Amino acid sequence: MKQNDIAGADTGKVVNTSRRRFIQLAGGVAGAGLFFASCRRTPASDTYVGEGDVALLNYLYILKQVTAAFYTQAVATDYIGISASEVELQINLRDQEIVHREYFKSILGKNAVKTITMDLSAVVFADKADFLKHATELEDLSVAAYNGVIQLLADKEKIITIAKMASVDARHANYVRDTLTHNSTGDGLVIDSNGLNNVISPPSGMSMLDKYIETRFDITKLPTL
């Protein structure tokens, strides 16, 4: 395997990430969004997420499918000027998000929604600032989403695990925010006016994910705060 080749985390396929190949595929920084737009595969369709705890867990499963796909693509097409430590950070973020995704898939079993169709055309992965802006947004959303679900779950045994995931993603948010602006303080969805983690209602969280997903969902039975 060449030095600039990376095996995909889920497929085992080798993705060539050399600068020349990346520019050929994405058309450079300005054209990266066009590359991802061309990868749209299937028409949008309504997918029922379920009700009660099943709907809540599917909501988090959808969120983790997005974040895992986001970092998998980031690792495959790293941004211009990336350092060795930043490459390692991206790989760690990808691997941890995949673990979270697979946890929700496992506990949902036959109730898990099918693998969704992504639309990552809003992200210019070749541009460091744009990638980190979206990474911060997704990590902030993850923390707030976990906190909202915890308040609604009937199965209290899962709360501890989900709370630990929220803590992990809060660290992710700090890492990517500090990479974007060194020594920056927590803001956005992570910290509210009282210095506590923010909470977002599941339907609102789903709305914020719309720009990253082509698949449409029926969330009429998704609990709300």
Beta strands, then each sheet from edge to edge (+ up, - down):
strand 1: 5-7
strand 2: 14-16
strand 3: 46-48
strand 4: 216-218
sheet 1: 1+ 2-
sheet 2: 3+ 4+
end
